[in-house]
Amino acid sequence: MGEEPGDGSNAPGAGFSRHPTDRLIRELIRARRAATPREVEWIVDRMATAPFNPAIVPVKLRHQGLAYQGRTLGSRADSLTYHLVQRVVADDQWRAGTTAEQFVADLRAVVRAPGSRLAVFERRGGGVAVTIAPTNGITPPMQTGGGALPHLIVVYAADRGCIITGYQFSKLDQLGIPEGAQWLK
């Protein structure tokens, strides 16, 4: 890509993303080529400004009935609400009182964190980018729950043009990142 990507995007959930940076991610995976420093910047910028998945998703049976901030999970929920309830109530990674906006701000901070790692790979036939950084220095201590873990991951779906999850973890081998993932930084 010789020029900076513009905003040729589809709205998340409106089909296959045509955003130039999403196409770049898919092309890097398909061609297995190294990204230029500028292309890495484009990917970071895209991930750090992309919306959280707006889809309504099924809620696992074990999470149905969990309540947070006046909302109780049923059999389906919007993805952001479901993830927030999981991370605060079920996993205790973020402290009670953390809002959806604060949670998403933490995920965006992971993507832009100095020293964060960035990889691209294919998952279930779609292009994915992930960013990993230490939890310390990202999540403010007053938002960290009792079950906080040392690292954070943000998973971005290039096919949909949105963040699909973010959570804390202990060890890289717990993530299921494929052996052939391309680490761009």
C-alpha positions as CSV (number, residue, x, y, z in Angstrom):
1,M,0.0,0.0,0.0
2,G,1.7,3.1,-1.1
3,E,-0.4,5.7,0.6
4,E,-2.1,6.0,3.9
5,P,-5.4,4.2,4.2
6,G,-8.5,6.3,4.0
7,D,-11.9,5.5,5.4
8,G,-13.3,3.1,2.8
9,S,-14.9,1.0,5.6
10,N,-18.1,-0.8,6.0
11,A,-19.9,-0.2,9.3
12,P,-19.1,-3.1,11.7
13,G,-21.5,-6.0,11.2
14,A,-22.5,-4.7,7.8
15,G,-20.5,-7.4,6.0
16,F,-16.9,-7.9,4.9
17,S,-14.8,-4.8,5.8
18,R,-13.4,-3.0,2.9
19,H,-11.4,-0.6,5.0
20,P,-7.9,-0.4,3.5
21,T,-6.1,-1.4,6.7
22,D,-8.4,-4.4,7.2
23,R,-7.5,-5.4,3.6
24,L,-3.8,-4.8,4.5
25,I,-4.1,-7.2,7.5
26,R,-5.7,-9.9,5.3
27,E,-3.0,-9.3,2.6
28,L,-0.2,-9.6,5.1
29,I,-1.6,-12.9,6.3
30,R,-2.2,-14.3,2.8
31,A,1.2,-13.2,1.4
32,R,3.1,-14.0,4.6
33,R,5.2,-10.9,4.0
34,A,6.7,-8.5,6.5
35,A,4.9,-5.3,7.3
36,T,6.7,-2.0,6.9
37,P,6.9,0.3,10.0
38,R,4.3,2.6,8.4
39,E,1.9,-0.4,7.8
40,V,2.4,-1.4,11.5
41,E,1.4,2.2,12.5
42,W,-1.8,1.9,10.3
43,I,-2.7,-1.4,11.9
44,V,-2.2,0.0,15.4
45,D,-4.2,3.1,14.6
46,R,-7.0,1.0,13.1
47,M,-7.2,-1.3,16.1
48,A,-7.0,1.6,18.6
49,T,-9.9,3.5,17.0
50,A,-12.2,0.6,15.9
51,P,-15.5,0.0,17.7
52,F,-16.1,-3.0,19.9
53,N,-18.2,-5.7,18.2
54,P,-21.7,-4.3,18.0
55,A,-23.3,-7.7,17.4
56,I,-25.8,-9.4,19.7
57,V,-24.2,-12.7,20.7
58,P,-25.3,-15.9,22.5
59,V,-24.5,-15.9,26.3
60,K,-23.0,-19.1,27.7
61,L,-25.3,-20.9,30.1
62,R,-22.9,-20.4,33.0
63,H,-23.0,-16.6,32.5
64,Q,-26.8,-16.3,32.1
65,G,-28.3,-14.6,35.2
66,L,-25.1,-12.6,36.0
67,A,-26.0,-9.0,36.8
68,Y,-23.9,-5.9,36.5
69,Q,-24.8,-2.2,36.5
70,G,-28.5,-2.9,36.3
71,R,-28.4,-5.4,33.5
72,T,-28.9,-9.1,33.8
73,L,-27.5,-11.5,31.2
74,G,-30.1,-13.6,29.4
75,S,-29.6,-16.0,26.5
76,R,-28.3,-13.2,24.3
77,A,-26.6,-9.8,24.9
78,D,-24.7,-7.2,23.0
79,S,-21.1,-8.2,22.8
80,L,-19.7,-5.3,24.8
81,T,-22.1,-5.8,27.7
82,Y,-21.4,-9.5,27.7
83,H,-17.6,-9.0,27.8
84,L,-17.8,-6.4,30.5
85,V,-19.9,-8.6,32.7
86,Q,-17.5,-11.5,32.1
87,R,-14.4,-9.5,32.9
88,V,-15.9,-7.8,36.0
89,V,-18.3,-10.3,37.5
90,A,-17.2,-13.7,36.3
91,D,-13.4,-13.2,36.1
92,D,-12.9,-10.3,38.5
93,Q,-10.2,-8.9,36.2
94,W,-11.6,-5.4,36.3
95,R,-13.1,-3.9,39.6
96,A,-16.8,-3.5,40.1
97,G,-17.8,0.0,38.9
98,T,-15.8,-0.2,35.7
99,T,-17.9,1.1,32.9
100,A,-18.0,-0.1,29.3
101,E,-16.2,3.1,28.3
102,Q,-13.4,2.5,30.8
103,F,-13.1,-1.1,29.7
104,V,-12.8,-0.1,26.0
105,A,-10.4,2.7,26.9
106,D,-8.2,0.1,28.6
107,L,-8.3,-2.1,25.5
108,R,-7.3,0.8,23.3
109,A,-4.5,1.6,25.6
110,V,-3.1,-1.9,25.2
111,V,-3.0,-1.4,21.4
112,R,-1.0,1.8,21.8
113,A,1.2,0.8,24.7
114,P,4.9,1.2,24.2
115,G,6.5,-2.2,23.9
116,S,3.2,-4.0,23.1
117,R,3.4,-7.0,20.7
118,L,1.3,-7.2,17.5
119,A,0.6,-10.3,15.5
120,V,-1.6,-11.2,12.6
121,F,-3.0,-14.7,11.7
122,E,-6.0,-16.5,10.3
123,R,-8.6,-17.8,12.6
124,R,-11.7,-19.7,11.4
125,G,-11.0,-18.5,7.9
126,G,-10.8,-14.8,8.9
127,G,-8.0,-12.3,9.4
128,V,-7.2,-11.5,13.0
129,A,-4.8,-9.0,14.6
130,V,-3.9,-9.3,18.3
131,T,-2.0,-6.9,20.6
132,I,-0.5,-8.0,23.9
133,A,0.9,-5.8,26.7
134,P,1.5,-6.1,30.4
135,T,-1.6,-5.3,32.5
136,N,0.6,-3.1,34.9
137,G,0.6,0.4,33.4
138,I,-2.5,-0.1,31.3
139,T,-5.4,-0.8,33.7
140,P,-5.4,1.9,36.5
141,P,-5.0,0.2,39.9
142,M,-8.4,1.5,41.0
143,Q,-10.0,-0.5,38.1
144,T,-8.0,-3.7,38.7
145,G,-10.0,-6.6,40.2
146,G,-8.9,-9.2,42.6
147,G,-8.5,-11.7,39.7
148,A,-6.2,-9.5,37.7
149,L,-3.6,-11.3,35.6
150,P,-0.2,-10.0,34.4
151,H,-1.0,-9.5,30.6
152,L,-3.7,-8.1,28.4
153,I,-4.8,-9.1,24.9
154,V,-7.0,-7.3,22.4
155,V,-8.3,-9.3,19.5
156,Y,-9.4,-7.5,16.4
157,A,-11.3,-9.1,13.5
158,A,-10.1,-7.6,10.2
159,D,-13.0,-9.1,8.3
160,R,-15.6,-7.3,10.5
161,G,-13.5,-4.2,11.3
162,C,-14.0,-4.3,15.1
163,I,-12.5,-5.4,18.4
164,I,-14.1,-8.8,19.2
165,T,-12.6,-9.4,22.7
166,G,-10.1,-8.3,25.3
167,Y,-9.1,-9.9,28.5
168,Q,-6.2,-10.6,30.9
169,F,-4.1,-13.7,30.8
170,S,-1.1,-15.3,32.6
171,K,0.9,-17.1,29.9
172,L,1.2,-16.7,26.1
173,D,0.7,-20.4,25.5
174,Q,-2.8,-20.1,27.0
175,L,-4.0,-17.9,24.2
176,G,-4.2,-20.4,21.3
177,I,-2.3,-18.1,19.0
178,P,-1.2,-20.3,16.1
179,E,2.4,-21.2,15.8
180,G,2.5,-19.6,12.3
181,A,1.3,-16.2,13.5
182,Q,3.3,-13.3,12.0
183,W,4.7,-11.1,14.8
184,L,4.9,-7.6,13.4
185,K,6.3,-6.1,16.5
